Amino acid sequence: MGVHNETILSVKDLKTYIYVNNRCNRAVDGVSFDVLKGNTLGIVGESGCGKSITASSIMQLLPKLSRIESGEITYHSEKKNIRIDLLERNGKSMRELRGADISMIFQDPMTALNPVYTIGSQIKENLLYHTSMDAQSMKEKAIELLQKMGIPLANQRAEDYPHQFSGGMRQRAMIAMAMACNPKILIADEPTTALDVTIQAQIFELMQRLKEEHQTAIILITHDMGVIAELADDVVVMYMGSIVEKGTVSEVLRNPAHPYTKALLESIPILGRGKKQKIEPIRGATPDPYQRPKGCQFLPRCDYAYEKCEQFPADHQITESHSAKCWKSNEVVKNA
């Protein structure tokens, strides 16, 4: 686990909205967090909670009908602080950051890799844009990266196309591309969703090694609390575009202070407890983002709800590093 306290990325009151048919979806609605050098920050929540849009905002890779409305995304580089939210989406400054200082591993490598170029040439393209290496050095570096990712016969496989790789191998190739320029921040958006359990474990081991060797800060986006428990140092829990709870992994998982976090943890089966364990699904469904409930967004699904919940809750500090947006957070902690 990371032991650093140097902030490398700070997100402050970020609001990213999506516009469809004259309607506005507040996909990310006032999100704030810090990412520390050499640490892994987990962002967890159900599908549609705003995790991936938060990542896309940091990378300035938002869909066409969406934009950052307000807030700050600051990358604290070694030379200066860079306000990412003020950079042009495809401007020179943003392109220089993307792939070099900040890299991303996508959910589905098959859609992220170009099917008509070899794996080796796609890694070399990143090096060509961000370094001054000659052709031979780039080729050697591409092969070395594939070897580091545990791809056998890397020399030959570099000449293969994405469709010739298995799912796990494609994801390793994506990580090789992302790590080509030793980025300071790696964003991993559900990197193992389509992979089997053994390959998942290998990919996570790989990411852990990269973090330790290069002091890379990792933002790990997932819906899996087990992955968060295994890999993350800090965690933020998102629901309907807002952060409902944040803290260190041990604080949030041992003493959840928001009913949503508690419900997420109660819906996970625990290995070894057999058939008698009680698994509680979260009742109801995520509200329509265009017809949001008044006040706390979790109100219609919450077992702790009372009249005050119709006002949006303020941040409640449980400890110095652990907070939750819930009027009854102390009661939730007691029942954890």
N, C-alpha and C positions, 0 to 999 in steps of 0.2 A: 504494500500500500504506500501511497505517496506521503512524504513528510515535508512538503514544501508549503510556503505561505506567500509566494510571490505571484501576484495576480497577472495573468497574461492576456485575459480577455474579460471585459466587463460589459454586461448588458443591463441597461437601466431603463425601466418603464417602457419597454418596446411594445408598440402597437402596429400590427400588420393586418390589414383588412383585405378581403377578397370581394370583388364586385361582380355579381352575376344578375342579368335581367333587372337592372335598376334596384337590386337588393344588396345589402352589405352584410357580409359575414365577418364578425370580429374574431378572426381565426387565432390571432395572438393579441391579448388584451391586457397590456400593462405588466409584462414579464420582466423581472430583474434577477440577475445572478452573476456570480464571478466564477471564472475558471482559473485554477491555480496551476502553475508550472509543475510538470511531472505528476499531476493528479488526474484521476478520472472522475468526471462529473456525469452521473446518470440522470437522464430525463425520462421519466416513466409516466404512463397513462394509457387509457384505452385509445383505440383508433379514432382519429378525428379530433383529438384534444389539442392539437396545435404543435406537437413535437417536431414534426418534419418541416412545418412552415417556419418555426423558430430557426432550425438549421439552415433552411434556404435563405432566410433573411441575413444570417451571418455570412453566407457565401455569396449573397447578392444573385441568387439563382431562382428568384421567385417566378411563378407563372405570370403570363401576360396581364391578366385582369386583377392583379394584386399589387399592393405597394406598401412600403413602410410609411405609416401616417405620422408617427412621432416616436420619441425615445432616442436612446444612444446605444451604439455598438462600438466599443473602443478596443482596438487591438494594441496592446502595450508591447511594441517591438523593442529590440535592444537600442535602436537609434532614437525613436520618438513614438508618441502616441498617435495612432491613426484612427480617425472616426470613419468606420466602414459605412455607416448609414448615410454619410454625406458624399460618398464616392459614386460616380456614374456606374450603372450596372455592368456595362461592357467597356468602360473606359480603360485607359492604359494602366492607371494605378491599381484598379481592382484586378485586372488580368495578371499583373505582376505579383499580387498577393496570392491569388487563387492558384493552387498547385505547388507553390513554393513555400510560403509561410503557413498557409491554411489549406489543408486538403480534406477531401471527403470520400468516404466509402459508401456507395449507394446500396439500397435494399436489393435490387436485382441487377447483378453485374452484366447480364445479357443485354439489358437495355442501355447500360452505361458504356459498354465496350462497342467499338465500331466493327461490324461484322466483316468489312472488306479489307481491313488492315491486320497484319500479323500482331501478335501480342508484343513481340520485341519492338516493333516499329512504334507501337502506341506508348510504350514506356520511354522510348528514345525521343518522341515528340515533346514530352514534358521536359526532358533534359535539354533539348535543343532550344526551347523557349526561355528556360530559366537559368541555364549555365553557359559557359563558354567552352565546353568540351569539344574535342574533335570527334569525327565519326567512329573511329576505332575505340576510343575511350567510352563513348556512349554505348556502343555494342557490348563492351566488356561489363560496364556498369549494369546494363539491363539483364545480362546473364547472371551476374552476381546477386542482383536483387531477387530474381526468380529462385536462385539456389537458397538464399536466406529464408525465403518463404516456404521452403521444403518441397519445391517442385523438382522431381527427378529428371535427369537428362535435360537440364535447363538449356544447354547449348542448342539442342535440337528443338525443344518445345518453344523456344523464342521465335522460331520460324512458323509455328502453327497459328491457325486462326481461332477466334473465340469458340466457334461451334465444335472444334476438336478437343476442347477442354471439358471436364466434368464440372458440375456446379461448384464443388469445393475448390477445384483448381482455378476456376474463373474468379472466384472470390479472392483467392490468394494472389492472382495476377492483378486484381483491382487494388489490393493492399500494396503490392509492389509498385504500382503506378503512383499511388497516393504517397508512398514513402520515398519516392525517387529523389526528391530534393531535401530530405530530412526536415519536414515541416515542423513548426513549433506547436501547431494545433491540428489534431486529427479528429474530424467529425465522422462518427460511424452510425449510420442510420439503419437500424435493424439489420446488421451485417450478416446475421446467420439465419434469417427467417426461413429460407428455402432449403436449409442444409440439415442432414441428419445429426444426431446427438454427438457422435464421435468426431465428426468434422467440425461441428460447433466448438467443441472443447479445444481442438487444435487451433482454430482461428483465434479464440480468446487467449490462448497461451501465447500465440504469436503477438497479439496486440499488447499483452502484458510485458513481453520481452522488449518490444519496441519502446514502450514507455520507460522501462528501466534503463535501457541502453542510451537513449537519446533525450531523456527528460521531456518527452513529448506530452503535452496536455491532451487528454482525450475527452471528447463529449460523446457519450454513448447513449443513443436513443433506442428505447426498447419498450415493450409492454410486459416484459417478463421480470418479475421481482426476483426470481432465482438468479438471473444473470446479474442484476444490480447487486445482490448480496455477495456474489462471487467476485465481481470486478471493480465496482465503484468505490470511491473514497467518500464522495458527497453525493447527495441525491436531491432532485427537485421532482415533485409530483404535480402533474398538470391535469386540469379538468376544464373543459369548455374554454380553452384559450388563456386560462389564468393558472398561476402557480398556487396550489392550495396548501402545500407543505414543503419545507426544505430543511436540510440539516445534514449531519454526517450519517453515513449508512447505518451505523450501529444505533444511533438515536432514533432515526425514523423507523427502522424495522423492529426494534425492540419496544419502543414506546410511541406508536403512531398517535398523533394528536389531532388528526382530521378524520372524520367518519369515512371519507372516500378511501384514504390510505388503509385504514383498518379493514374496510370491506374488500379491497384488493388483496390484502394479505390473507383474509379468511376464505377467499375463493380459490386458494392454491392448495392442491393435495400435497401432503408431506409423505415422502418415501419412508416406509417402515411402520407406518401407523395402521396399515391394513384397511379392511373394508368398513370398520366401525367409525372411522373419523368422519366428522360432520363438515361437509364442504358447503359453504353458503354462497350462492351466486348473488351478485348485486341486483337488487330488484329494480324493475322498470328498465327504461332505455335512456340513452343520452338524448337530451332535448334537441328539438329542431334549432339549429344555430340562428335561424331567422325569426324564431319566436321564443326567445329566451325567458326563463322564469324571472320573477322580480327578486332582487337581492341575491342571496347565495345560490349559485347555479346548481348545487347538489341538492337543494331543498326538496324537490319532488321525490327523491330516492332515499332520503336520509332518515335513519331511525332516531336521531337526536333532535329533529326539527321542532322548533317552537316559534311563536309569533315574531320574535326579534330577528329571525332568519330572513325575513322579508327585506331587511336592510343589509347591504353588502358588508360582510364582516371585515374588520381591520386585522392587520397582522398581529398575532398574539405570540409573544416570546415565551417559550417553555424553558429553554436554557439560552446561553449566549449565542450558540450556533444553531439552535433548533427553533423554528417558528411555524405557525399554522394559521390559516385564515378561517377561523371558526369561533363562534361565540361560546361554544361549550368545550373548547380544547382541553381544559383541565379535567373535565368529566370523562372525555374520550381516553386520555392518558391513564386515568385510574382504572378504567375497564379494559385496558389493553392486555 
